[in-house]
Amino acid sequence: MFASVQFSIIGLIDSSLTNWTLLAAILLIFAALISLPIVLKKNRTLVAEANAHNVFPDAGSDEYWKWGLFYVNRNDPALFVEKRGGVGITINLGRLTGWVFLLAPLVFAGAIVLFSFF
């Protein structure tokens, strides 16, 4: 979003394209905010069903918590699990999608910093 503004300032893209880019970014953020509770409710339902049938190990088990902070369980289908204290959620790093959720913002921020030097 900020890169498009910088590109328009240095003349790489037209300023009208910047307006559309900003509008698209804002709409994408709102769409993500609206869809996130739906995804979390679905994952919470999957975890509840899995724990009810004891198919998947308990997320509270010490063997799946590395250093007490990171949840790593390849057998758990949920992408998000409740934290051990019960306040908030964390990412299941046993799944590839969990690593994408963890690293994507860092890569995006690094790209913005990298493009700001051009």
Beta strands, then each sheet from edge to edge (+ up, - down):
strand 1: 65-66
strand 2: 70-71
strand 3: 80-82
strand 4: 89-91
sheet 1: 1+ 2-
sheet 2: 3+ 4-
end
